[in-house]
């Protein structure tokens, strides 16, 4: 799996998951429970991970939505 985004913003996290899901890309959010354990103060960012073969398409979806810088 490859990390494509990292954030503490729960609203943005949900938005990005919805974008990927609507595009048929499965993703997993890592570190959400670690963040809760440490008191949800934001010290540990949550990471959105996708399969390696979906990474290019996932980045394109997030770029088109204005959530990532343009791909080179």
mmCIF file of the N, C-alpha and C atoms, coordinates in Angstrom:
data_MODEL
# 
_entry.id   MODEL 
# 
loop_
_atom_site.group_PDB 
_atom_site.id 
_atom_site.type_symbol 
_atom_site.label_atom_id 
_atom_site.label_alt_id 
_atom_site.label_comp_id 
_atom_site.label_asym_id 
_atom_site.label_entity_id 
_atom_site.label_seq_id 
_atom_site.pdbx_PDB_ins_code 
_atom_site.Cartn_x 
_atom_site.Cartn_y 
_atom_site.Cartn_z 
_atom_site.occupancy 
_atom_site.B_iso_or_equiv 
_atom_site.pdbx_formal_charge 
_atom_site.auth_seq_id 
_atom_site.auth_comp_id 
_atom_site.auth_asym_id 
_atom_site.auth_atom_id 
_atom_site.pdbx_PDB_model_num 
ATOM 1   N N  . UNK A 1 1  ? 0.838   -1.179 0.000   1.00 0.00 ? 1  UNK A N  1 
ATOM 2   C CA . UNK A 1 1  ? 0.000   0.000  0.000   1.00 0.00 ? 1  UNK A CA 1 
ATOM 3   C C  . UNK A 1 1  ? 0.882   1.241  0.000   1.00 0.00 ? 1  UNK A C  1 
ATOM 4   N N  . UNK A 1 2  ? 0.322   2.305  -0.577  1.00 0.00 ? 2  UNK A N  1 
ATOM 5   C CA . UNK A 1 2  ? 1.052   3.567  -0.707  1.00 0.00 ? 2  UNK A CA 1 
ATOM 6   C C  . UNK A 1 2  ? 0.243   4.690  -0.071  1.00 0.00 ? 2  UNK A C  1 
ATOM 7   N N  . UNK A 1 3  ? 0.928   5.544  0.670   1.00 0.00 ? 3  UNK A N  1 
ATOM 8   C CA . UNK A 1 3  ? 0.281   6.713  1.263   1.00 0.00 ? 3  UNK A CA 1 
ATOM 9   C C  . UNK A 1 3  ? 0.081   7.760  0.178   1.00 0.00 ? 3  UNK A C  1 
ATOM 10  N N  . UNK A 1 4  ? -1.153  8.277  0.086   1.00 0.00 ? 4  UNK A N  1 
ATOM 11  C CA . UNK A 1 4  ? -1.384  9.348  -0.893  1.00 0.00 ? 4  UNK A CA 1 
ATOM 12  C C  . UNK A 1 4  ? -1.776  10.657 -0.236  1.00 0.00 ? 4  UNK A C  1 
ATOM 13  N N  . UNK A 1 5  ? -2.148  10.623 1.038   1.00 0.00 ? 5  UNK A N  1 
ATOM 14  C CA . UNK A 1 5  ? -2.511  11.866 1.720   1.00 0.00 ? 5  UNK A CA 1 
ATOM 15  C C  . UNK A 1 5  ? -2.390  11.654 3.220   1.00 0.00 ? 5  UNK A C  1 
ATOM 16  N N  . UNK A 1 6  ? -2.120  12.760 3.926   1.00 0.00 ? 6  UNK A N  1 
ATOM 17  C CA . UNK A 1 6  ? -1.967  12.732 5.384   1.00 0.00 ? 6  UNK A CA 1 
ATOM 18  C C  . UNK A 1 6  ? -2.594  14.007 5.939   1.00 0.00 ? 6  UNK A C  1 
ATOM 19  N N  . UNK A 1 7  ? -3.459  13.851 6.937   1.00 0.00 ? 7  UNK A N  1 
ATOM 20  C CA . UNK A 1 7  ? -4.128  15.031 7.499   1.00 0.00 ? 7  UNK A CA 1 
ATOM 21  C C  . UNK A 1 7  ? -4.668  14.755 8.895   1.00 0.00 ? 7  UNK A C  1 
ATOM 22  N N  . UNK A 1 8  ? -4.909  15.841 9.626   1.00 0.00 ? 8  UNK A N  1 
ATOM 23  C CA . UNK A 1 8  ? -5.606  15.783 10.914  1.00 0.00 ? 8  UNK A CA 1 
ATOM 24  C C  . UNK A 1 8  ? -7.055  16.234 10.762  1.00 0.00 ? 8  UNK A C  1 
ATOM 25  N N  . UNK A 1 9  ? -7.395  16.751 9.609   1.00 0.00 ? 9  UNK A N  1 
ATOM 26  C CA . UNK A 1 9  ? -8.723  17.306 9.335   1.00 0.00 ? 9  UNK A CA 1 
ATOM 27  C C  . UNK A 1 9  ? -9.704  16.173 9.037   1.00 0.00 ? 9  UNK A C  1 
ATOM 28  N N  . UNK A 1 10 ? -10.594 15.886 9.980   1.00 0.00 ? 10 UNK A N  1 
ATOM 29  C CA . UNK A 1 10 ? -11.523 14.767 9.829   1.00 0.00 ? 10 UNK A CA 1 
ATOM 30  C C  . UNK A 1 10 ? -12.534 14.988 8.711   1.00 0.00 ? 10 UNK A C  1 
ATOM 31  N N  . UNK A 1 11 ? -12.923 16.228 8.488   1.00 0.00 ? 11 UNK A N  1 
ATOM 32  C CA . UNK A 1 11 ? -13.861 16.532 7.405   1.00 0.00 ? 11 UNK A CA 1 
ATOM 33  C C  . UNK A 1 11 ? -13.192 16.281 6.059   1.00 0.00 ? 11 UNK A C  1 
ATOM 34  N N  . UNK A 1 12 ? -11.966 16.771 5.913   1.00 0.00 ? 12 UNK A N  1 
ATOM 35  C CA . UNK A 1 12 ? -11.234 16.553 4.660   1.00 0.00 ? 12 UNK A CA 1 
ATOM 36  C C  . UNK A 1 12 ? -10.978 15.058 4.448   1.00 0.00 ? 12 UNK A C  1 
ATOM 37  N N  . UNK A 1 13 ? -10.668 14.356 5.511   1.00 0.00 ? 13 UNK A N  1 
ATOM 38  C CA . UNK A 1 13 ? -10.427 12.918 5.431   1.00 0.00 ? 13 UNK A CA 1 
ATOM 39  C C  . UNK A 1 13 ? -11.662 12.206 4.874   1.00 0.00 ? 13 UNK A C  1 
ATOM 40  N N  . UNK A 1 14 ? -12.810 12.551 5.393   1.00 0.00 ? 14 UNK A N  1 
ATOM 41  C CA . UNK A 1 14 ? -14.060 11.960 4.919   1.00 0.00 ? 14 UNK A CA 1 
ATOM 42  C C  . UNK A 1 14 ? -14.321 12.317 3.461   1.00 0.00 ? 14 UNK A C  1 
ATOM 43  N N  . UNK A 1 15 ? -14.068 13.562 3.093   1.00 0.00 ? 15 UNK A N  1 
ATOM 44  C CA . UNK A 1 15 ? -14.239 14.037 1.712   1.00 0.00 ? 15 UNK A CA 1 
ATOM 45  C C  . UNK A 1 15 ? -13.337 13.263 0.758   1.00 0.00 ? 15 UNK A C  1 
ATOM 46  N N  . UNK A 1 16 ? -12.091 13.090 1.114   1.00 0.00 ? 16 UNK A N  1 
ATOM 47  C CA . UNK A 1 16 ? -11.155 12.378 0.253   1.00 0.00 ? 16 UNK A CA 1 
ATOM 48  C C  . UNK A 1 16 ? -11.541 10.909 0.103   1.00 0.00 ? 16 UNK A C  1 
ATOM 49  N N  . UNK A 1 17 ? -11.986 10.298 1.186   1.00 0.00 ? 17 UNK A N  1 
ATOM 50  C CA . UNK A 1 17 ? -12.442 8.914  1.113   1.00 0.00 ? 17 UNK A CA 1 
ATOM 51  C C  . UNK A 1 17 ? -13.638 8.801  0.167   1.00 0.00 ? 17 UNK A C  1 
ATOM 52  N N  . UNK A 1 18 ? -14.558 9.755  0.241   1.00 0.00 ? 18 UNK A N  1 
ATOM 53  C CA . UNK A 1 18 ? -15.730 9.743  -0.646  1.00 0.00 ? 18 UNK A CA 1 
ATOM 54  C C  . UNK A 1 18 ? -15.318 9.916  -2.101  1.00 0.00 ? 18 UNK A C  1 
ATOM 55  N N  . UNK A 1 19 ? -14.380 10.823 -2.364  1.00 0.00 ? 19 UNK A N  1 
ATOM 56  C CA . UNK A 1 19 ? -13.887 11.019 -3.739  1.00 0.00 ? 19 UNK A CA 1 
ATOM 57  C C  . UNK A 1 19 ? -13.300 9.729  -4.299  1.00 0.00 ? 19 UNK A C  1 
ATOM 58  N N  . UNK A 1 20 ? -12.468 9.082  -3.508  1.00 0.00 ? 20 UNK A N  1 
ATOM 59  C CA . UNK A 1 20 ? -11.833 7.857  -3.963  1.00 0.00 ? 20 UNK A CA 1 
ATOM 60  C C  . UNK A 1 20 ? -12.860 6.746  -4.150  1.00 0.00 ? 20 UNK A C  1 
ATOM 61  N N  . UNK A 1 21 ? -13.773 6.618  -3.216  1.00 0.00 ? 21 UNK A N  1 
ATOM 62  C CA . UNK A 1 21 ? -14.797 5.590  -3.305  1.00 0.00 ? 21 UNK A CA 1 
ATOM 63  C C  . UNK A 1 21 ? -15.670 5.789  -4.548  1.00 0.00 ? 21 UNK A C  1 
ATOM 64  N N  . UNK A 1 22 ? -16.048 7.025  -4.818  1.00 0.00 ? 22 UNK A N  1 
ATOM 65  C CA . UNK A 1 22 ? -16.863 7.323  -6.000  1.00 0.00 ? 22 UNK A CA 1 
ATOM 66  C C  . UNK A 1 22 ? -16.133 6.990  -7.296  1.00 0.00 ? 22 UNK A C  1 
ATOM 67  N N  . UNK A 1 23 ? -14.815 6.975  -7.237  1.00 0.00 ? 23 UNK A N  1 
ATOM 68  C CA . UNK A 1 23 ? -14.005 6.647  -8.417  1.00 0.00 ? 23 UNK A CA 1 
ATOM 69  C C  . UNK A 1 23 ? -13.672 5.159  -8.477  1.00 0.00 ? 23 UNK A C  1 
ATOM 70  N N  . UNK A 1 24 ? -14.192 4.396  -7.535  1.00 0.00 ? 24 UNK A N  1 
ATOM 71  C CA . UNK A 1 24 ? -13.953 2.957  -7.527  1.00 0.00 ? 24 UNK A CA 1 
ATOM 72  C C  . UNK A 1 24 ? -12.611 2.554  -6.947  1.00 0.00 ? 24 UNK A C  1 
ATOM 73  N N  . UNK A 1 25 ? -12.015 3.444  -6.171  1.00 0.00 ? 25 UNK A N  1 
ATOM 74  C CA . UNK A 1 25 ? -10.710 3.167  -5.566  1.00 0.00 ? 25 UNK A CA 1 
ATOM 75  C C  . UNK A 1 25 ? -10.903 2.885  -4.079  1.00 0.00 ? 25 UNK A C  1 
ATOM 76  N N  . UNK A 1 26 ? -10.475 1.703  -3.658  1.00 0.00 ? 26 UNK A N  1 
ATOM 77  C CA . UNK A 1 26 ? -10.557 1.362  -2.240  1.00 0.00 ? 26 UNK A CA 1 
ATOM 78  C C  . UNK A 1 26 ? -9.389  2.004  -1.504  1.00 0.00 ? 26 UNK A C  1 
ATOM 79  N N  . UNK A 1 27 ? -9.678  2.528  -0.322  1.00 0.00 ? 27 UNK A N  1 
ATOM 80  C CA . UNK A 1 27 ? -8.605  3.118  0.484   1.00 0.00 ? 27 UNK A CA 1 
ATOM 81  C C  . UNK A 1 27 ? -8.773  2.671  1.933   1.00 0.00 ? 27 UNK A C  1 
ATOM 82  N N  . UNK A 1 28 ? -7.697  2.814  2.668   1.00 0.00 ? 28 UNK A N  1 
ATOM 83  C CA . UNK A 1 28 ? -7.663  2.472  4.087   1.00 0.00 ? 28 UNK A CA 1 
ATOM 84  C C  . UNK A 1 28 ? -7.093  3.675  4.817   1.00 0.00 ? 28 UNK A C  1 
ATOM 85  N N  . UNK A 1 29 ? -7.662  3.997  5.967   1.00 0.00 ? 29 UNK A N  1 
ATOM 86  C CA . UNK A 1 29 ? -7.140  5.087  6.784   1.00 0.00 ? 29 UNK A CA 1 
ATOM 87  C C  . UNK A 1 29 ? -6.344  4.472  7.930   1.00 0.00 ? 29 UNK A C  1 
ATOM 88  N N  . UNK A 1 30 ? -5.088  4.831  8.003   1.00 0.00 ? 30 UNK A N  1 
ATOM 89  C CA . UNK A 1 30 ? -4.216  4.332  9.073   1.00 0.00 ? 30 UNK A CA 1 
ATOM 90  C C  . UNK A 1 30 ? -4.024  5.404  10.137  1.00 0.00 ? 30 UNK A C  1 
ATOM 91  N N  . UNK A 1 31 ? -3.745  4.979  11.318  1.00 0.00 ? 31 UNK A N  1 
ATOM 92  C CA . UNK A 1 31 ? -3.421  5.822  12.473  1.00 0.00 ? 31 UNK A CA 1 
ATOM 93  C C  . UNK A 1 31 ? -4.618  6.521  13.095  1.00 0.00 ? 31 UNK A C  1 
ATOM 94  N N  . UNK A 1 32 ? -5.838  6.160  12.688  1.00 0.00 ? 32 UNK A N  1 
ATOM 95  C CA . UNK A 1 32 ? -6.979  6.828  13.308  1.00 0.00 ? 32 UNK A CA 1 
ATOM 96  C C  . UNK A 1 32 ? -7.138  6.428  14.768  1.00 0.00 ? 32 UNK A C  1 
ATOM 97  N N  . UNK A 1 33 ? -6.827  5.190  15.100  1.00 0.00 ? 33 UNK A N  1 
ATOM 98  C CA . UNK A 1 33 ? -6.956  4.764  16.493  1.00 0.00 ? 33 UNK A CA 1 
ATOM 99  C C  . UNK A 1 33 ? -5.784  5.257  17.335  1.00 0.00 ? 33 UNK A C  1 
ATOM 100 N N  . UNK A 1 34 ? -4.621  5.368  16.745  1.00 0.00 ? 34 UNK A N  1 
ATOM 101 C CA . UNK A 1 34 ? -3.475  5.919  17.477  1.00 0.00 ? 34 UNK A CA 1 
ATOM 102 C C  . UNK A 1 34 ? -3.745  7.366  17.854  1.00 0.00 ? 34 UNK A C  1 
ATOM 103 N N  . UNK A 1 35 ? -4.387  8.088  16.953  1.00 0.00 ? 35 UNK A N  1 
ATOM 104 C CA . UNK A 1 35 ? -4.723  9.475  17.230  1.00 0.00 ? 35 UNK A CA 1 
ATOM 105 C C  . UNK A 1 35 ? -5.733  9.578  18.365  1.00 0.00 ? 35 UNK A C  1 
ATOM 106 N N  . UNK A 1 36 ? -6.700  8.677  18.396  1.00 0.00 ? 36 UNK A N  1 
ATOM 107 C CA . UNK A 1 36 ? -7.706  8.682  19.461  1.00 0.00 ? 36 UNK A CA 1 
ATOM 108 C C  . UNK A 1 36 ? -7.057  8.358  20.803  1.00 0.00 ? 36 UNK A C  1 
ATOM 109 N N  . UNK A 1 37 ? -6.156  7.376  20.810  1.00 0.00 ? 37 UNK A N  1 
ATOM 110 C CA . UNK A 1 37 ? -5.479  6.965  22.046  1.00 0.00 ? 37 UNK A CA 1 
ATOM 111 C C  . UNK A 1 37 ? -4.685  8.122  22.641  1.00 0.00 ? 37 UNK A C  1 
ATOM 112 N N  . UNK A 1 38 ? -4.037  8.915  21.798  1.00 0.00 ? 38 UNK A N  1 
ATOM 113 C CA . UNK A 1 38 ? -3.217  10.006 22.314  1.00 0.00 ? 38 UNK A CA 1 
ATOM 114 C C  . UNK A 1 38 ? -4.051  11.236 22.673  1.00 0.00 ? 38 UNK A C  1 
ATOM 115 N N  . UNK A 1 39 ? -5.373  11.110 22.607  1.00 0.00 ? 39 UNK A N  1 
ATOM 116 C CA . UNK A 1 39 ? -6.238  12.188 23.065  1.00 0.00 ? 39 UNK A CA 1 
ATOM 117 C C  . UNK A 1 39 ? -6.787  13.066 21.963  1.00 0.00 ? 39 UNK A C  1 
ATOM 118 N N  . UNK A 1 40 ? -6.587  12.690 20.719  1.00 0.00 ? 40 UNK A N  1 
ATOM 119 C CA . UNK A 1 40 ? -7.091  13.441 19.565  1.00 0.00 ? 40 UNK A CA 1 
ATOM 120 C C  . UNK A 1 40 ? -6.629  14.898 19.561  1.00 0.00 ? 40 UNK A C  1 
ATOM 121 N N  . UNK A 1 41 ? -5.390  15.123 20.026  1.00 0.00 ? 41 UNK A N  1 
ATOM 122 C CA . UNK A 1 41 ? -4.862  16.494 20.020  1.00 0.00 ? 41 UNK A CA 1 
ATOM 123 C C  . UNK A 1 41 ? -4.224  16.848 18.683  1.00 0.00 ? 41 UNK A C  1 
ATOM 124 N N  . UNK A 1 42 ? -4.181  15.904 17.776  1.00 0.00 ? 42 UNK A N  1 
ATOM 125 C CA . UNK A 1 42 ? -3.666  16.197 16.446  1.00 0.00 ? 42 UNK A CA 1 
ATOM 126 C C  . UNK A 1 42 ? -2.191  15.939 16.250  1.00 0.00 ? 42 UNK A C  1 
ATOM 127 N N  . UNK A 1 43 ? -1.548  15.295 17.201  1.00 0.00 ? 43 UNK A N  1 
ATOM 128 C CA . UNK A 1 43 ? -0.117  15.036 17.061  1.00 0.00 ? 43 UNK A CA 1 
ATOM 129 C C  . UNK A 1 43 ? 0.170   13.952 16.025  1.00 0.00 ? 43 UNK A C  1 
ATOM 130 N N  . UNK A 1 44 ? -0.769  13.043 15.858  1.00 0.00 ? 44 UNK A N  1 
ATOM 131 C CA . UNK A 1 44 ? -0.592  11.955 14.900  1.00 0.00 ? 44 UNK A CA 1 
ATOM 132 C C  . UNK A 1 44 ? -1.585  12.139 13.761  1.00 0.00 ? 44 UNK A C  1 
ATOM 133 N N  . UNK A 1 45 ? -1.063  12.372 12.581  1.00 0.00 ? 45 UNK A N  1 
ATOM 134 C CA . UNK A 1 45 ? -1.937  12.544 11.427  1.00 0.00 ? 45 UNK A CA 1 
ATOM 135 C C  . UNK A 1 45 ? -2.422  11.198 10.917  1.00 0.00 ? 45 UNK A C  1 
ATOM 136 N N  . UNK A 1 46 ? -3.611  11.199 10.386  1.00 0.00 ? 46 UNK A N  1 
ATOM 137 C CA . UNK A 1 46 ? -4.170  9.997  9.765   1.00 0.00 ? 46 UNK A CA 1 
ATOM 138 C C  . UNK A 1 46 ? -3.695  9.945  8.322   1.00 0.00 ? 46 UNK A C  1 
ATOM 139 N N  . UNK A 1 47 ? -3.435  8.722  7.841   1.00 0.00 ? 47 UNK A N  1 
ATOM 140 C CA . UNK A 1 47 ? -2.910  8.538  6.487   1.00 0.00 ? 47 UNK A CA 1 
ATOM 141 C C  . UNK A 1 47 ? -3.906  7.773  5.627   1.00 0.00 ? 47 UNK A C  1 
ATOM 142 N N  . UNK A 1 48 ? -4.113  8.262  4.414   1.00 0.00 ? 48 UNK A N  1 
ATOM 143 C CA . UNK A 1 48 ? -4.946  7.543  3.450   1.00 0.00 ? 48 UNK A CA 1 
ATOM 144 C C  . UNK A 1 48 ? -4.018  6.713  2.577   1.00 0.00 ? 48 UNK A C  1 
ATOM 145 N N  . UNK A 1 49 ? -4.285  5.420  2.556   1.00 0.00 ? 49 UNK A N  1 
ATOM 146 C CA . UNK A 1 49 ? -3.458  4.478  1.807   1.00 0.00 ? 49 UNK A CA 1 
ATOM 147 C C  . UNK A 1 49 ? -4.298  3.821  0.718   1.00 0.00 ? 49 UNK A C  1 
ATOM 148 N N  . UNK A 1 50 ? -3.665  3.576  -0.430  1.00 0.00 ? 50 UNK A N  1 
ATOM 149 C CA . UNK A 1 50 ? -4.318  2.852  -1.530  1.00 0.00 ? 50 UNK A CA 1 
ATOM 150 C C  . UNK A 1 50 ? -3.369  1.774  -2.020  1.00 0.00 ? 50 UNK A C  1 
ATOM 151 N N  . UNK A 1 51 ? -3.908  0.829  -2.758  1.00 0.00 ? 51 UNK A N  1 
ATOM 152 C CA . UNK A 1 51 ? -3.060  -0.192 -3.367  1.00 0.00 ? 51 UNK A CA 1 
ATOM 153 C C  . UNK A 1 51 ? -2.108  0.466  -4.355  1.00 0.00 ? 51 UNK A C  1 
ATOM 154 N N  . UNK A 1 52 ? -0.938  -0.122 -4.491  1.00 0.00 ? 52 UNK A N  1 
ATOM 155 C CA . UNK A 1 52 ? 0.079   0.445  -5.374  1.00 0.00 ? 52 UNK A CA 1 
ATOM 156 C C  . UNK A 1 52 ? -0.446  0.626  -6.797  1.00 0.00 ? 52 UNK A C  1 
ATOM 157 N N  . UNK A 1 53 ? -1.236  -0.347 -7.277  1.00 0.00 ? 53 UNK A N  1 
ATOM 158 C CA . UNK A 1 53 ? -1.731  -0.249 -8.650  1.00 0.00 ? 53 UNK A CA 1 
ATOM 159 C C  . UNK A 1 53 ? -2.807  0.831  -8.817  1.00 0.00 ? 53 UNK A C  1 
ATOM 160 N N  . UNK A 1 54 ? -3.373  1.330  -7.714  1.00 0.00 ? 54 UNK A N  1 
ATOM 161 C CA . UNK A 1 54 ? -4.373  2.400  -7.776  1.00 0.00 ? 54 UNK A CA 1 
ATOM 162 C C  . UNK A 1 54 ? -3.796  3.780  -7.489  1.00 0.00 ? 54 UNK A C  1 
ATOM 163 N N  . UNK A 1 55 ? -2.527  3.849  -7.141  1.00 0.00 ? 55 UNK A N  1 
ATOM 164 C CA . UNK A 1 55 ? -1.932  5.103  -6.678  1.00 0.00 ? 55 UNK A CA 1 
ATOM 165 C C  . UNK A 1 55 ? -1.990  6.224  -7.718  1.00 0.00 ? 55 UNK A C  1 
ATOM 166 N N  . UNK A 1 56 ? -1.662  5.929  -8.962  1.00 0.00 ? 56 UNK A N  1 
ATOM 167 C CA . UNK A 1 56 ? -1.654  6.969  -9.995  1.00 0.00 ? 56 UNK A CA 1 
ATOM 168 C C  . UNK A 1 56 ? -3.069  7.506  -10.206 1.00 0.00 ? 56 UNK A C  1 
ATOM 169 N N  . UNK A 1 57 ? -4.034  6.617  -10.311 1.00 0.00 ? 57 UNK A N  1 
ATOM 170 C CA . UNK A 1 57 ? -5.417  7.041  -10.509 1.00 0.00 ? 57 UNK A CA 1 
ATOM 171 C C  . UNK A 1 57 ? -5.919  7.817  -9.282  1.00 0.00 ? 57 UNK A C  1 
ATOM 172 N N  . UNK A 1 58 ? -5.575  7.362  -8.086  1.00 0.00 ? 58 UNK A N  1 
ATOM 173 C CA . UNK A 1 58 ? -6.007  8.036  -6.858  1.00 0.00 ? 58 UNK A CA 1 
ATOM 174 C C  . UNK A 1 58 ? -5.427  9.443  -6.791  1.00 0.00 ? 58 UNK A C  1 
ATOM 175 N N  . UNK A 1 59 ? -4.167  9.596  -7.123  1.00 0.00 ? 59 UNK A N  1 
ATOM 176 C CA . UNK A 1 59 ? -3.552  10.932 -7.128  1.00 0.00 ? 59 UNK A CA 1 
ATOM 177 C C  . UNK A 1 59 ? -4.216  11.826 -8.168  1.00 0.00 ? 59 UNK A C  1 
ATOM 178 N N  . UNK A 1 60 ? -4.557  11.255 -9.312  1.00 0.00 ? 60 UNK A N  1 
ATOM 179 C CA . UNK A 1 60 ? -5.219  12.027 -10.361 1.00 0.00 ? 60 UNK A CA 1 
ATOM 180 C C  . UNK A 1 60 ? -6.594  12.510 -9.883  1.00 0.00 ? 60 UNK A C  1 
ATOM 181 N N  . UNK A 1 61 ? -7.337  11.636 -9.225  1.00 0.00 ? 61 UNK A N  1 
ATOM 182 C CA . UNK A 1 61 ? -8.661  12.005 -8.702  1.00 0.00 ? 61 UNK A CA 1 
ATOM 183 C C  . UNK A 1 61 ? -8.525  13.155 -7.701  1.00 0.00 ? 61 UNK A C  1 
ATOM 184 N N  . UNK A 1 62 ? -7.570  13.048 -6.783  1.00 0.00 ? 62 UNK A N  1 
ATOM 185 C CA . UNK A 1 62 ? -7.382  14.090 -5.775  1.00 0.00 ? 62 UNK A CA 1 
ATOM 186 C C  . UNK A 1 62 ? -6.839  15.374 -6.379  1.00 0.00 ? 62 UNK A C  1 
ATOM 187 N N  . UNK A 1 63 ? -6.012  15.266 -7.396  1.00 0.00 ? 63 UNK A N  1 
ATOM 188 C CA . UNK A 1 63 ? -5.495  16.450 -8.089  1.00 0.00 ? 63 UNK A CA 1 
ATOM 189 C C  . UNK A 1 63 ? -6.620  17.164 -8.822  1.00 0.00 ? 63 UNK A C  1 
ATOM 190 N N  . UNK A 1 64 ? -7.453  16.407 -9.527  1.00 0.00 ? 64 UNK A N  1 
ATOM 191 C CA . UNK A 1 64 ? -8.581  16.997 -10.259 1.00 0.00 ? 64 UNK A CA 1 
ATOM 192 C C  . UNK A 1 64 ? -9.560  17.691 -9.316  1.00 0.00 ? 64 UNK A C  1 
ATOM 193 N N  . UNK A 1 65 ? -9.657  17.203 -8.085  1.00 0.00 ? 65 UNK A N  1 
ATOM 194 C CA . UNK A 1 65 ? -10.542 17.804 -7.087  1.00 0.00 ? 65 UNK A CA 1 
ATOM 195 C C  . UNK A 1 65 ? -9.876  18.985 -6.375  1.00 0.00 ? 65 UNK A C  1 
ATOM 196 N N  . UNK A 1 66 ? -8.611  19.274 -6.727  1.00 0.00 ? 66 UNK A N  1 
ATOM 197 C CA . UNK A 1 66 ? -7.904  20.393 -6.117  1.00 0.00 ? 66 UNK A CA 1 
ATOM 198 C C  . UNK A 1 66 ? -7.307  20.089 -4.761  1.00 0.00 ? 66 UNK A C  1 
ATOM 199 N N  . UNK A 1 67 ? -7.189  18.824 -4.429  1.00 0.00 ? 67 UNK A N  1 
ATOM 200 C CA . UNK A 1 67 ? -6.670  18.441 -3.114  1.00 0.00 ? 67 UNK A CA 1 
ATOM 201 C C  . UNK A 1 67 ? -5.173  18.118 -3.124  1.00 0.00 ? 67 UNK A C  1 
ATOM 202 N N  . UNK A 1 68 ? -4.596  17.931 -4.283  1.00 0.00 ? 68 UNK A N  1 
ATOM 203 C CA . UNK A 1 68 ? -3.154  17.703 -4.414  1.00 0.00 ? 68 UNK A CA 1 
ATOM 204 C C  . UNK A 1 68 ? -2.618  18.670 -5.452  1.00 0.00 ? 68 UNK A C  1 
ATOM 205 N N  . UNK A 1 69 ? -1.327  18.975 -5.358  1.00 0.00 ? 69 UNK A N  1 
ATOM 206 C CA . UNK A 1 69 ? -0.695  19.784 -6.385  1.00 0.00 ? 69 UNK A CA 1 
ATOM 207 C C  . UNK A 1 69 ? -0.698  19.022 -7.699  1.00 0.00 ? 69 UNK A C  1 
ATOM 208 N N  . UNK A 1 70 ? -0.624  19.733 -8.782  1.00 0.00 ? 70 UNK A N  1 
ATOM 209 C CA . UNK A 1 70 ? -0.636  19.116 -10.104 1.00 0.00 ? 70 UNK A CA 1 
ATOM 210 C C  . UNK A 1 70 ? 0.488   18.088 -10.208 1.00 0.00 ? 70 UNK A C  1 
ATOM 211 N N  . UNK A 1 71 ? 0.163   16.969 -10.864 1.00 0.00 ? 71 UNK A N  1 
ATOM 212 C CA . UNK A 1 71 ? 1.155   15.926 -11.082 1.00 0.00 ? 71 UNK A CA 1 
ATOM 213 C C  . UNK A 1 71 ? 2.124   16.353 -12.169 1.00 0.00 ? 71 UNK A C  1 
ATOM 214 N N  . UNK A 1 72 ? 3.386   15.949 -12.037 1.00 0.00 ? 72 UNK A N  1 
ATOM 215 C CA . UNK A 1 72 ? 4.363   16.283 -13.071 1.00 0.00 ? 72 UNK A CA 1 
ATOM 216 C C  . UNK A 1 72 ? 4.278   15.331 -14.224 1.00 0.00 ? 72 UNK A C  1 
# 
